[in-house]
Amino acid sequence: MGGVMVNSEIERIKKVREIITSIIEKKGRDHLYDLTGIGGGFKLKKTDIDVLDTYIGSAIFSEKLNRAGLLHLGGNPTIHRAVGFNRTSSAILSTIIALSKDIDKVIHYLPKRPSHPSIPRSCKIFNIPYFESDNIDEILNRIDKNTLTVITGATMDHKVVDLKRLKKIISQCNEKKSISFVDDASGARLRLLYNQPPALKLNANLVVTSTDKLMEGPRAGLLAGDIDLIDIIYEEGLKYGLEAQAPVLAGMVNALESFDLQKLKEAFNRANSIDLTPLISIGIKVERTPTGFLLTSLSEEESIQLALKLLEDYGIITITAAGMPGASKTLRIDFCSKDAYRISNEYILNAIVNSYREIRE
């Protein structure tokens, strides 16, 4: 199989950044189409600029983020608080640091394995036993008061949790006095498409979401939950420099306040209506996601080569090409992006077909 070859995660990231820079310099931003679903953004108001100082900005935007974050995640200001971290992974790490002395193990339910690597990696740092499963009974049988129970709202490939199972696990956690933590990185918004309530309305103790996934905010983590838990977790984050700084907090606030569910619904409708026959006809197996589609029959090596080809020849950016180390290598096209509205279904499908044929040759 031909195409661009990379031998490591960091080599892939370097190569992608070289290609993106080259396209920007030679053709301009209009020739790049970010279809990752996590294109993010960094909207700042003119009035924000004058108060981005380290301590002034943090004071102002932390409280604004608390209000906007609780509204987004279904929190109650009398018992919940929301805070900002520089990544969702940072919020998860801070949670593990803060609870590491009080828990014996971490168990993790997912609609489909594997998990995002940030959770098992954080556990490994503190030698905390970690167990994950997509079998609900295996999870329910392990919940006790010494357990941190994590539930993924939507996987890296956007498989959404069943609401009945989510409720059942949280209920079991409350009964057994286990802390429940919903990893809702993209799920906080994807689950809205299926009329699922926000995690805090389901009585979860903690929830984290990414403000760049399926919304136009910076790459940052919004953590919310019981005030006493949030306080000790945020304190640990501050110790290790994991908290979001004032400019990021301002971007998070503006993204949350301008979030428009209608745009997500439009991506949902486009994903359901696109004709994927051109891909199926050349032997590619596909699977629809809530806001796009996956190519499920390619090996990891094929996915990476195809993703790099799509970027270099057609300007299409995917997580497979540009994602962080450990991100899913299943090639996914996501219509929940401002760039998606500038590009036709035909362009995307033709790019995949032509690129696939070239690397097969």
Phi, psi and omega in degrees: 000132181269182179119177180289132180251139173228147188250357180205165180298316183290327176295320177299313182298317178299316181298315180298317181294325175297316181296314181299314179300318180296317180295318179300314184290323185269325187239331182103166184299331183295346180264011174245138182231101181280109180245031181280335188085355177231040179296331176065208182165173182213075182277126175234140175275157180301324180289343179287327190301321186283351184235034180267011176302153187310309186267323179294311181298318180298321180295313184291310189279339175296318181287323176296321179294322178303312182293312182292323181293318179293325177295319181291325187255009174076028183274164177248117185303339181281337182234350184238159173217152178237139181223164183249139175237162184285348174205157170300319178301325179293321178295320178295314179300316179299323178296315179296318178301311185294326185259358188301331181275348186250354181238152178263336184199163174240127175242149193219120176260133176231148173300329177202133178285159005268173179277169168294136187296343183299330183284303178297327179294320178295320178296320183298325180302323184254012180054038177271124177305134184233135179223132176231151181199153170256013175258113187297325181295323177297329179282311183302324181288346183256353184286127172209183187292343180261014185249138163264119183254116181258137175234128177272126181284325177206132184289175178300332178261016171069032169276122189268140180295146174286129186298320180298320179291320178300313179297320183295319180291316179297320178298318178296322178298314180298321180292321184267002181064034176265138178289126179258135186226110181269116174276094187250042186311304172253341185297332180302333178256320179300321183293337176296329180294340180250020177059033176271141180290156172301155188300320183291334175288343177267007178074026170291149179283324182219151173211143176231143176219159178264131181274008173248357182265116179062025174203163186262071179227173180289160176290096186204163182248129176256114180251132180219157178160200181304132187304315183297323178290315181300319182299314183286328178290316181294324178299317178295321178299319178296322180299323186255010177069032182265354183282157176284136178276171188308312180299322179291319178301317179297317178297321178297315181300312182295323179294317180294319182289334182258003181302132183236108181298334181299322178297322178293320178295324177295320176295322178300314180293321178295320179297324181282339186257344183296137180273111184266011181306319180303328179281317180297324183292340178256014173094010178268127175276135183233157178218128179286144172246173180304327184232022180176219178205158180245148169260106192263350186263001183270146173288168179300317180297317179296318181299316181294315179298318180294318181297318179293323178294317179300321179290310186293320186264335186233358178074014182271120181262128177235162177296325179304322179277311193254356185292163180290160177306131180096348178292155181302139178262001174292124186287121183236136172255128183237128182273358180272070182204144179297332177289333182298333181281352179260002189225137184274160174300321182297318179298315181296311183294317178297321178298317180294314181300311182295318180293319179297316179297321181293316181287335175290328179289000000 
